[in-house]
């Protein structure tokens, strides 16, 4: 019996490079480690493939939003076996937010990258994150005045923040009980 080994087919449809593989594997591992039942994702792409593969194992669901409706075709082409685990809104994060009601285990932010937009997403989507859940940001190093700045501000306020130094920067914020309502 093989236990816990990651096979090449896990990353089927990946960028095929070390950075892309590491990015997908990090997201997959975070979602699987949480036994995620519900993930909200802002911005669709390689991240969606990794998150969908994780929730296929956990029996969960990913709900994504992206302003590009063609991204639905991208996902269905590269992960056709996961479509029953996916919901998609071809909308901005602001227009999607009122449609979401259930608390999520993980929220992935990789849509717009301006400071005001990312801060709005954190201020609002944080309320939808379960206790002990994770908010994950992409591009924290390449967009220092957007996701990177928001991460810096959260760390300054005392949030448990970790930045992984690959794939343009991946930031992870843990929603701990003592910081739950104070973004």
C-alpha positions as CSV (number, residue, x, y, z in Angstrom):
1,X,0.0,0.0,0.0
2,X,1.3,3.5,-0.9
3,X,0.6,6.1,1.7
4,X,1.0,9.8,1.1
5,X,3.2,9.9,-2.0
6,X,2.6,12.7,-4.5
7,X,2.6,11.4,-8.1
8,X,3.2,13.3,-11.3
9,X,-0.4,13.1,-12.3
10,X,-1.2,15.3,-9.2
11,X,0.3,18.2,-11.1
12,X,-1.2,17.3,-14.5
13,X,-1.9,20.6,-16.2
14,X,0.7,22.4,-14.2
15,X,3.1,25.0,-15.6
16,X,5.7,22.3,-15.9
17,X,8.4,24.4,-14.1
18,X,9.8,24.2,-10.6
19,X,8.1,27.5,-9.5
20,X,4.7,26.5,-10.9
21,X,4.9,23.0,-9.4
22,X,6.0,24.4,-6.0
23,X,3.1,26.9,-6.1
24,X,0.5,24.2,-6.8
25,X,2.0,21.8,-4.3
26,X,1.9,24.4,-1.6
27,X,-1.8,25.2,-2.2
28,X,-2.6,21.5,-2.5
29,X,-0.9,20.8,0.8
30,X,-2.5,23.6,2.7
31,X,-6.0,22.6,1.5
32,X,-5.4,18.9,2.2
33,X,-3.9,19.7,5.6
34,X,-7.0,21.6,6.6
35,X,-9.2,18.8,5.2
36,X,-10.9,21.8,3.4
37,X,-14.6,21.4,2.8
38,X,-15.1,24.8,1.4
39,X,-12.5,27.1,-0.3
40,X,-13.2,30.6,-1.8
41,X,-10.8,31.6,-4.5
42,X,-10.4,35.1,-6.0
43,X,-8.7,34.8,-9.4
44,X,-8.7,31.5,-11.4
45,X,-5.7,29.7,-12.8
46,X,-3.1,27.2,-11.8
47,X,-4.2,27.7,-8.2
48,X,-7.7,26.4,-9.1
49,X,-6.3,23.1,-10.4
50,X,-4.3,22.5,-7.2
51,X,-7.2,23.4,-4.9
52,X,-9.7,21.3,-6.9
53,X,-7.4,18.2,-6.7
54,X,-7.2,18.7,-2.9
55,X,-11.0,19.0,-2.4
56,X,-11.6,16.0,-4.7
57,X,-9.7,14.1,-2.0
58,X,-11.5,15.8,1.0
59,X,-14.9,15.7,-0.6
60,X,-15.1,19.5,-0.5
61,X,-15.8,22.3,-2.9
62,X,-14.0,25.3,-4.4
63,X,-16.0,28.4,-5.3
64,X,-14.0,30.7,-7.5
65,X,-14.6,34.1,-9.1
66,X,-12.8,35.8,-12.0
67,X,-13.7,38.5,-14.3
68,X,-12.6,36.4,-17.3
69,X,-15.4,34.0,-18.2
70,X,-12.9,32.0,-20.4
71,X,-11.2,30.7,-17.2
72,X,-14.1,28.2,-16.8
73,X,-12.9,26.6,-20.0
74,X,-9.3,26.5,-18.8
75,X,-10.3,24.7,-15.6
76,X,-12.7,22.2,-17.3
77,X,-10.0,21.4,-19.9
78,X,-7.2,20.7,-17.3
79,X,-9.3,19.2,-14.5
80,X,-12.4,17.7,-16.0
81,X,-12.7,15.1,-13.3
82,X,-13.2,17.8,-10.6
83,X,-16.1,19.8,-12.1
84,X,-18.6,18.5,-9.5
85,X,-16.4,20.1,-6.8
86,X,-16.3,23.5,-8.4
87,X,-18.5,26.6,-8.5
88,X,-17.6,29.6,-10.7
89,X,-18.7,33.2,-10.8
90,X,-17.6,35.3,-13.8
91,X,-17.7,38.4,-11.5
92,X,-15.4,40.6,-9.5
93,X,-14.7,39.7,-5.8
94,X,-17.0,42.6,-4.8
95,X,-19.9,41.3,-6.8
96,X,-19.3,37.7,-5.7
97,X,-19.0,38.4,-2.0
98,X,-22.8,39.0,-1.3
99,X,-23.5,35.6,-2.9
100,X,-21.3,33.7,-0.4
101,X,-22.8,32.6,2.9
102,X,-21.0,29.6,4.3
103,X,-17.7,30.0,6.3
104,X,-14.7,28.7,4.4
105,X,-11.7,26.7,5.5
106,X,-9.3,28.5,3.1
107,X,-9.6,31.8,1.1
108,X,-7.2,32.3,-1.7
109,X,-6.6,35.9,-3.0
110,X,-5.0,36.4,-6.4
111,X,-7.4,38.7,-8.3
112,X,-6.7,42.4,-8.4
113,X,-3.4,43.5,-6.9
114,X,-3.9,47.1,-5.9
115,X,-3.6,48.0,-2.2
116,X,-7.2,49.2,-2.0
117,X,-8.7,46.2,-3.7
118,X,-6.7,43.6,-1.7
119,X,-7.5,45.4,1.5
120,X,-11.2,45.4,0.6
121,X,-11.0,41.7,0.0
122,X,-9.4,41.0,3.3
123,X,-11.7,43.3,5.2
124,X,-14.8,41.5,3.8
125,X,-13.7,38.0,3.1
126,X,-12.1,37.6,6.5
127,X,-15.6,37.5,7.9
128,X,-16.2,34.3,5.8
129,X,-13.1,32.5,7.1
130,X,-13.6,29.8,9.7
131,X,-11.7,29.9,13.0
132,X,-8.3,28.2,12.4
133,X,-8.7,28.8,8.7
134,X,-6.1,30.2,6.3
135,X,-6.2,33.2,4.1
136,X,-3.6,32.8,1.4
137,X,-2.2,35.5,-0.9
138,X,-0.3,35.2,-4.1
139,X,2.2,37.7,-5.5
140,X,3.3,39.1,-2.1
141,X,6.8,39.7,-3.4
142,X,6.0,40.9,-7.0
143,X,3.2,43.3,-5.8
144,X,4.7,44.8,-2.7
145,X,2.2,47.7,-2.7
146,X,-0.8,45.4,-3.0
147,X,-0.8,41.9,-1.5
148,X,2.7,42.4,0.0
149,X,1.6,45.6,1.8
150,X,-1.6,44.0,3.2
151,X,0.5,41.1,4.5
152,X,2.9,43.5,6.1
153,X,0.1,45.4,7.8
154,X,-1.5,42.2,9.1
155,X,1.9,41.1,10.6
156,X,2.3,44.5,12.2
157,X,-1.1,44.1,13.8
158,X,0.0,40.8,15.3
159,X,-1.5,38.3,12.9
160,X,0.3,35.0,12.4
161,X,1.8,35.6,9.0
162,X,4.2,33.5,6.9
163,X,5.6,34.3,3.5
164,X,6.9,31.5,1.3
165,X,9.7,32.9,-0.9
166,X,8.8,31.3,-4.2
167,X,6.3,31.7,-7.0
168,X,6.2,35.5,-6.7
169,X,5.6,35.1,-3.0
170,X,2.9,33.2,-1.2
171,X,1.5,34.7,2.0
172,X,-0.4,32.7,4.6
173,X,-2.3,34.2,7.5
174,X,-3.8,31.9,10.1
175,X,-7.1,33.0,11.7
176,X,-6.4,32.5,15.4
177,X,-9.1,33.0,18.0
178,X,-7.5,36.1,19.6
179,X,-7.3,37.9,16.3
180,X,-10.5,36.7,14.8
181,X,-12.4,39.9,14.3
182,X,-9.7,42.6,14.1
183,X,-8.3,42.8,10.6
